[in-house]
Amino acid sequence: MRFKILSLILAFLFLFLFFSLVYIQLIRGGYYYELGERNHIRLIEWDAMRGRIFDRNGKILADSKLTFDIVVIPQDFQDKNLRRLSEILNTDVDKLKKKIKSKYLSPFSPIVIKENASKTEALLIEQEKLDLSGVMVQIQPKRYYPNYSAGANILGYVGLIDRSKITKLKNYGYKIQDIVGYSGIEEYYDISLRGENGGIQVEVDNRGRQKGVLGIRPTIKGKDIVLTVDSRIQNKAAELLADRRGAIVMMQPYTGEILCMVSSPSYDPNIFTVGNSSTEIKRILNDYRSPMLNRAISSSFAPGSVFKIVTAVAALETKKATANTSFVCNGSLRVGNRNFVCWETHGLQNFMQAITHSCNVYFYSIGLLVGPDILTKYAKEFGLGSKTQIDLPSEEKGDIPDRMLRKLKRKEDWYKGDTANFSIGQGEVLITPLQATRLVASVANGGLLLKPYIVEYVANEKTPKDRTSNKLPFKKANWELIKISLRKVVEADSGTAHTLGLDNLKVAGKTGTAQASSGKNHAWFVGFCPADKPKIAFCVFLEYGGSSHNAVLVAEELLQFMSSEGMLN
């Protein structure tokens, strides 16, 4: 009986071992073979150098520098090395242990435990690598912005890819742990800038020590990019806005090239380089002044009297006004049951005088003659209420009121008072500083509505074919009348920009003081220079900047600088 029981037990054990071997070798054989291979083969990935970003004169705005990263391979790392590793890196053992645990993905996925390590730390790791199994030094490129204060909002920054980007870009070969662009040029042109990662496949012993190289795949550097921006103008504009909130945009009025785009306050994009202080990053993200907002394109504001350019063109084109059309300004105009005020009592004003003095009563009057539907039509002709399609992310389209849409969507009536506000760029009218620049550029060039762009070219790529412009179908005589009127704004002693003290330069422009929802005023000044043969169109916008006079003073300093540098000759 005992013999039978023993025989059954042995038979059972034999069957168990047999099926276990079948399972291991036939069913899970591939898995265990791969595991065995990976136990002595390691793939160490190398990040590609991102392409550099240059200004139009060849000055480097974004580059990469080589730094040391200390990396742990979990499969090869031994806890007994924690203390020595913590001593070398001058950190607490428990903190180091937590970092390794929190970043763990798989036994063979490298964990970066310190970025931007010092040369001393890297040297010590290399000297003791035979005893520090599973620990290695990697040389990695890190993004660097040498001129960050002036260009952060157009350049953007780089950081570890997040989940939303992985989902969006997975078809382009992006994966976890990749460094990608956020905001600005870095984001918009990331696919061109990023290059292709490479790596080295090495054989290691049972302690994780390298025995030999099995293969190398070199990295492919990202493509360099040249901007249309002139860093001399950019730096000066940033200096002038240093203590203010606002934006300055400057454009070539016949091509759409952006010569300058500054948003203030700004930030240091170097802070976002992987491995830097999270405290500094939080400070920037929580700053109530929103330094990461590109006010030139990503936020829209009431334009105030800058919009009178649109109202003026609409009135001339529809023959509701001519050069001789006159109205009397007594300081206000009764519309419905409200008085709509002017900033001064101007008396009798003709078309040119009304623009020179920025007379609200005159523009209320011609706006009411034109009507809201025509104002909407002409505003949209100038591209307002739509994105300019500049090659930067996060562009805001602004807002142009529409009487019919208000009725259909909001079930609200339109009143004559709404038209009065519309006529002077108040009420629901919102535009970006870039849109304002394009608006005044179309006057400077005689009716070309340009597509602005900030990248001149990407190395080894064809120049974009969509740098087009639309010819606005307005009469040449009307453009000339608007141009002359804008010159009077600056040249006439009573013009709203007469304080622009540039005797050696002929400037045409339009001021704007716009009421904001907070009760404070935004300050605007748009224009072009030289007035007879324009080389630049510009916009100075000061958020809560008070009188437009303040924007004129900023423009004066910038134009004076450019003149002294021979840029406007």
Residue pairs with C-beta under 8 A, 6 or more apart in sequence:
24 32
38 75
38 108
39 75
39 206
40 203
40 204
40 205
40 206
41 201
41 202
41 203
41 204
41 214
42 73
42 108
42 201
42 202
42 203
42 204
42 208
42 210
43 108
43 199
43 200
43 201
44 110
44 136
44 138
44 199
44 200
44 201
44 202
45 110
45 197
45 198
45 199
46 138
46 140
46 197
46 198
46 199
46 200
46 219
47 140
47 141
47 179
47 197
47 219
48 141
48 194
48 195
48 196
48 197
48 198
48 219
48 220
48 221
48 222
49 64
49 141
49 195
49 219
49 221
49 222
50 62
50 64
50 141
50 143
50 158
50 179
50 193
50 194
50 195
50 221
50 222
51 192
51 193
51 194
51 195
51 221
51 222
51 223
51 224
51 225
51 458
51 459
52 60
52 62
52 63
52 64
52 224
52 225
53 60
53 61
53 62
53 155
53 185
53 193
53 224
53 225
53 227
54 60
54 61
54 224
54 225
54 226
54 227
55 61
55 226
55 227
55 229
55 230
55 231
55 234
56 226
56 227
56 228
56 229
56 230
56 259
56 456
57 230
57 231
57 232
58 226
59 147
59 231
60 146
61 145
61 146
61 147
61 151
61 155
61 227
61 229
61 231
62 143
62 144
62 145
62 155
62 185
62 186
63 143
63 144
63 145
63 146
64 141
64 142
64 143
64 144
65 141
65 142
65 144
66 139
66 140
66 141
66 142
67 115
67 116
67 117
67 139
67 140
67 141
67 142
68 116
68 117
68 118
68 119
68 121
68 122
68 137
68 138
68 139
68 140
69 112
69 114
69 115
69 116
69 117
69 137
69 138
69 139
69 140
70 89
70 112
70 113
70 114
70 117
70 121
70 122
70 125
70 135
70 136
70 137
70 138
71 110
71 111
71 112
71 113
71 135
71 136
71 137
71 138
72 100
72 110
72 111
72 113
72 134
72 135
73 107
73 108
73 110
73 111
73 134
73 136
73 208
74 100
74 104
74 106
74 107
74 108
74 109
74 111
74 134
75 107
75 108
75 134
75 208
76 133
76 134
76 204
76 207
76 208
77 100
77 133
77 134
77 135
77 208
78 133
78 134
79 97
81 131
81 132
81 133
81 134
81 135
82 93
82 96
82 97
83 93
84 128
84 131
84 132
85 96
85 113
85 132
85 135
86 92
86 93
86 95
86 96
88 121
88 124
88 125
88 128
89 96
89 113
89 114
89 117
89 121
91 114
96 113
99 111
99 113
100 111
100 113
103 111
103 112
103 113
104 111
105 111
105 176
110 138
112 138
114 121
114 275
115 140
115 142
115 274
115 275
116 142
116 275
116 276
117 137
122 137
125 132
125 135
125 136
125 137
126 137
129 135
129 136
129 209
130 209
133 207
133 208
133 209
134 208
142 273
142 274
142 275
143 157
143 158
143 179
143 186
143 269
143 270
143 273
144 270
144 273
145 151
145 152
145 155
145 157
145 268
145 269
145 270
147 231
147 235
148 155
148 266
148 267
148 268
148 269
148 270
149 238
149 266
149 268
150 231
150 234
150 235
150 237
150 238
150 262
150 266
151 229
151 231
151 234
151 238
152 184
152 266
152 267
152 268
152 269
153 183
153 184
153 261
153 262
153 263
153 266
153 292
153 293
153 294
153 295
153 296
154 184
154 185
154 227
154 229
154 261
154 294
154 392
154 454
155 184
155 185
155 186
155 269
156 181
156 182
156 183
156 184
156 185
156 186
156 187
156 188
156 269
157 181
157 182
157 183
157 184
157 186
157 269
157 272
157 273
158 179
158 180
158 181
158 182
158 186
158 272
158 273
158 274
159 179
159 180
159 182
159 272
159 273
159 274
160 177
160 178
160 179
160 180
160 274
161 169
161 174
161 175
161 176
161 177
161 178
161 179
161 180
165 174
165 180
166 174
166 175
166 176
169 180
172 191
174 180
178 194
178 197
179 194
179 274
180 187
180 190
180 194
181 187
181 188
181 189
181 190
181 193
181 194
182 272
183 292
183 294
183 393
183 394
184 294
184 392
184 393
185 193
185 225
185 227
185 392
185 454
185 455
186 193
187 393
188 391
188 392
188 393
189 225
189 391
189 455
189 458
192 222
192 223
192 225
192 458
192 461
193 222
193 223
193 225
194 222
195 219
195 220
195 221
195 222
195 223
196 219
196 220
197 219
198 216
198 217
198 218
198 219
198 220
199 216
199 217
200 213
200 215
200 216
200 217
201 213
201 214
201 215
201 216
202 210
202 211
202 212
202 213
202 214
203 210
203 211
203 212
203 213
203 214
204 210
204 211
205 211
223 458
223 459
223 460
223 461
224 458
224 459
225 455
225 457
225 458
225 459
226 455
226 456
226 457
226 459
227 258
227 454
227 455
227 456
228 252
228 257
228 258
228 259
228 453
228 454
228 455
228 456
229 258
229 259
229 260
229 261
229 454
230 259
230 260
230 567
232 565
232 567
233 250
233 259
233 260
233 558
233 562
233 567
234 260
234 261
234 262
236 557
236 558
236 561
236 562
237 248
237 250
237 260
237 262
237 558
238 262
238 264
238 266
240 248
240 554
240 557
240 558
241 247
241 248
241 262
241 264
241 554
242 264
244 264
244 542
244 543
244 545
245 264
245 265
245 289
245 295
245 542
245 543
245 544
245 545
246 263
246 264
246 295
246 523
246 540
246 541
246 542
246 543
246 545
247 261
247 262
247 263
247 264
247 294
247 295
247 296
247 433
247 539
247 541
248 260
248 261
248 262
248 296
248 433
248 538
248 539
248 540
248 541
248 554
248 558
249 258
249 260
249 261
249 262
249 296
249 433
249 434
249 436
249 437
249 538
249 539
250 258
250 259
250 260
250 261
250 437
250 536
250 537
250 538
250 539
251 257
251 258
251 259
251 437
251 438
251 441
251 450
251 452
251 536
251 537
251 538
252 259
252 535
252 536
252 537
253 441
253 444
253 445
253 450
253 528
253 534
253 535
253 536
253 537
254 445
254 448
254 450
254 534
255 450
255 467
256 438
256 441
256 450
256 451
256 452
256 453
256 467
256 469
257 452
257 453
257 456
258 390
258 452
258 453
258 454
259 536
260 538
261 294
261 296
261 297
261 434
261 454
262 296
263 293
263 294
263 295
263 296
264 295
265 287
265 289
265 291
266 291
267 284
267 291
267 292
270 276
271 277
271 280
271 281
271 284
272 281
284 291
284 292
285 292
293 299
294 392
294 394
295 433
295 541
295 543
296 432
296 433
296 434
297 388
297 390
297 392
297 394
297 395
297 396
297 432
297 433
297 434
298 394
298 395
298 396
298 432
299 396
299 432
300 396
300 397
300 398
300 399
300 430
300 431
300 432
300 435
301 430
301 431
301 432
301 433
301 514
301 516
301 522
301 541
301 543
302 425
302 426
302 427
302 429
302 430
302 514
302 515
302 516
302 522
303 425
303 429
303 430
303 431
303 436
303 512
303 514
303 524
304 424
304 425
304 426
304 512
304 513
304 514
304 515
304 521
304 522
304 524
304 548
305 358
305 360
305 363
305 424
305 425
305 496
305 510
305 511
305 512
305 513
305 514
305 524
305 548
306 425
306 431
306 436
306 439
306 440
306 510
306 511
306 512
306 514
306 524
306 526
307 379
307 423
307 424
307 425
307 429
307 431
307 512
308 355
308 358
308 363
308 423
308 424
308 425
308 510
309 439
309 440
309 443
309 482
309 486
309 510
310 375
310 378
310 379
310 382
310 384
310 439
311 363
311 366
311 367
311 370
311 375
311 423
311 424
312 321
312 351
312 355
312 363
312 366
312 482
312 485
313 378
313 382
313 474
313 478
313 482
314 320
314 370
314 374
314 375
314 377
314 378
315 321
315 325
315 366
315 367
315 369
315 370
316 322
316 351
316 474
316 475
316 478
316 481
316 482
317 378
317 474
317 475
317 478
318 370
318 374
320 366
320 369
320 370
321 351
321 366
321 369
322 351
323 350
323 351
323 352
323 481
324 350
324 351
325 350
325 351
325 366
326 348
326 349
326 350
326 351
327 348
327 349
327 354
327 361
327 362
327 365
327 366
328 347
328 348
328 349
328 361
329 342
329 344
329 345
329 346
329 347
329 348
329 349
329 359
329 360
329 361
329 362
330 345
330 361
331 341
331 342
331 344
331 345
331 361
332 339
332 340
332 341
332 342
332 361
333 339
333 340
333 342
333 360
333 361
333 364
333 365
333 420
334 340
335 364
335 368
335 416
335 417
335 420
336 415
336 416
336 417
338 417
340 360
340 361
340 364
340 417
340 420
340 421
341 360
342 359
342 360
342 361
343 358
343 360
343 513
344 357
344 359
346 353
346 354
346 357
346 359
346 361
346 362
349 357
349 359
349 361
349 362
351 362
351 481
351 485
352 481
352 484
352 485
352 488
353 359
354 362
354 363
355 482
355 485
355 486
355 488
355 489
355 510
356 485
356 488
356 489
356 492
356 494
356 495
356 496
357 494
357 495
357 496
358 489
358 496
358 510
358 511
358 512
360 424
363 423
363 424
364 420
364 423
364 424
366 423
367 375
367 419
367 420
367 422
367 423
367 424
368 416
368 419
368 420
368 423
370 423
371 419
372 401
372 403
372 414
372 418
372 419
372 422
373 403
373 404
375 419
375 422
375 423
376 400
376 401
376 402
376 403
379 385
379 400
379 429
380 386
380 400
381 449
381 472
382 438
382 439
382 442
382 449
382 472
383 435
383 438
383 439
383 449
384 398
384 400
384 431
384 435
384 439
385 397
385 398
385 399
385 400
386 397
386 398
387 395
387 396
387 397
388 395
388 434
388 435
388 438
388 451
388 452
389 395
389 451
389 466
390 434
390 451
390 452
390 453
390 454
391 453
391 454
391 455
391 464
392 454
395 432
395 434
396 432
398 430
398 431
398 432
398 435
399 428
399 429
399 430
400 428
400 429
401 418
401 422
401 427
401 428
401 429
403 414
403 418
406 412
406 414
407 413
407 414
418 427
421 427
421 429
422 428
422 429
425 512
425 514
426 514
426 515
431 439
433 539
433 541
434 452
434 539
436 524
436 526
436 539
436 541
437 452
437 526
437 537
437 538
437 539
438 449
438 450
438 452
438 537
439 526
440 486
440 509
440 510
440 526
440 527
440 528
440 537
440 538
440 539
441 448
441 450
441 528
441 537
442 448
442 449
442 450
442 472
443 479
443 482
443 483
443 486
443 508
443 528
444 483
444 508
444 528
444 534
444 537
445 534
446 476
446 479
447 471
447 472
447 473
447 474
447 476
447 479
448 469
448 470
448 471
448 472
449 469
449 470
449 471
449 472
450 469
451 466
451 467
451 468
451 469
453 464
453 467
457 463
483 508
483 531
486 508
486 509
486 510
486 527
486 531
487 506
487 507
487 508
487 531
488 495
489 495
489 496
489 497
489 498
489 508
489 509
489 510
489 511
490 497
490 498
490 500
490 507
490 508
490 509
490 527
490 531
491 498
491 506
492 498
496 511
496 548
497 507
497 509
497 510
497 511
497 525
497 527
497 548
497 552
499 549
499 552
499 553
499 556
500 507
500 509
500 552
500 555
500 556
500 559
501 556
502 556
502 559
502 560
502 563
504 563
505 529
505 530
505 559
505 563
505 568
506 529
506 530
506 531
506 532
507 527
507 528
507 529
507 530
507 531
507 559
508 527
508 528
508 529
508 531
509 525
509 526
509 527
509 528
509 552
509 555
510 525
510 526
510 527
511 524
511 525
511 548
511 549
511 551
511 552
512 522
512 523
512 524
512 525
512 526
512 548
513 521
513 522
513 523
513 524
513 546
513 547
513 548
514 521
514 522
514 524
515 521
516 522
516 544
518 544
520 544
520 546
521 544
521 545
521 546
521 547
522 541
522 542
522 543
522 544
522 545
523 540
523 541
523 542
523 545
523 546
523 547
523 548
523 549
523 550
523 551
524 539
524 540
524 541
524 542
524 548
524 551
525 539
525 540
525 548
525 551
525 552
525 554
525 555
526 537
526 538
526 539
526 540
527 537
527 538
527 555
528 534
528 536
528 537
528 538
529 535
529 536
529 538
529 559
529 568
530 568
535 567
535 568
536 562
536 568
538 555
538 558
538 559
540 551
540 552
540 554
540 555
540 558
541 551
542 550
542 551
542 554
545 551
559 568
562 568
563 569
